[in-house]
Structures are given as C-alpha cells and as structure tokens.
Amino acid sequence: PFGKLLLPKADASSFFEAWAVPATVAYTGIWGTAATIWIEATVLKRLPIVDASVILSTEPLWATGLAALMLGEVIGVNDVIGGAFIIIALLVNEGLLHLPGQGEEERASSS
C-alpha cells in the first residue's frame, strides 16, 4: 500500500505534481530526521552532561510551547501536569528542590 506513495503520480499534469509526495517523504526523511539528529548529536557531545540533560529533558516543553504559539495548539490539563512533572524532576535533579524525606539517609549515616 505504501509503494504508491513513493512513486511519481502517473496521471499528474505537471512534473511538480507528480513528484510532490515522493519529494516530501525524502525531505522529511533526510532533512527533518537524519540531519537534525546528526546536528543534535554533534552539538550535544560538546556540552557538559548536565546541560545536555536539561536540553533533552525540556524538549517536550519547547515543542508544546511552540505548537501553541505557532499552530494554535490547545494546551490541556494533562499537558500542564506533565510539564510540571518535567520541571519538578529537573529541579530535583539540579538540587534546587528537595523532596520530603530526601537526604534523611545522609543525616542518619553521619550520626
């Protein structure tokens, strides 16, 4: 069923109409996927691991925010809760937020 998507349209009235779908698939595969992953890997290997983890962890937040701004996507309650969990996890990981009971093991072992 997908073979027809990758072949040019036989009954197309112009060259551009005939190759519209195959060109779009190729563009998405090459530039939209392969090139962006290569660029991301190249940049992230030069960053400290903490910065890289923050960037990768906040990617869903940026995607949601840009979708809301650029495409008018509606952000629901589940999106807000999920985003809050990501932010809380980052804050705990960076040591900026301490959860209840966190660090009790350290105090108990030092006494």
Contacts in CASP RR format, 6 or more apart in sequence:
PFRMAT RR
TARGET T0000
AUTHOR 0000-0000-0000
METHOD contacts of the structure
MODEL  1
PFGKLLLPKADASSFFEAWAVPATVAYTGIWGTAATIWIEATVLKRLPIV
DASVILSTEPLWATGLAALMLGEVIGVNDVIGGAFIIIALLVNEGLLHLP
GQGEEERASSS
5 21 0 8 1.000
5 22 0 8 1.000
5 25 0 8 1.000
6 21 0 8 1.000
6 22 0 8 1.000
6 25 0 8 1.000
7 22 0 8 1.000
8 18 0 8 1.000
8 19 0 8 1.000
8 22 0 8 1.000
9 17 0 8 1.000
9 18 0 8 1.000
9 19 0 8 1.000
9 20 0 8 1.000
9 21 0 8 1.000
10 18 0 8 1.000
12 18 0 8 1.000
44 52 0 8 1.000
44 55 0 8 1.000
44 56 0 8 1.000
47 55 0 8 1.000
50 94 0 8 1.000
53 93 0 8 1.000
54 90 0 8 1.000
54 94 0 8 1.000
57 86 0 8 1.000
57 89 0 8 1.000
57 90 0 8 1.000
58 86 0 8 1.000
58 90 0 8 1.000
60 83 0 8 1.000
60 86 0 8 1.000
61 83 0 8 1.000
61 86 0 8 1.000
61 87 0 8 1.000
64 73 0 8 1.000
64 75 0 8 1.000
64 79 0 8 1.000
64 83 0 8 1.000
65 73 0 8 1.000
65 75 0 8 1.000
67 73 0 8 1.000
68 74 0 8 1.000
68 75 0 8 1.000
88 97 0 8 1.000
91 97 0 8 1.000
92 98 0 8 1.000
92 99 0 8 1.000
92 102 0 8 1.000
END
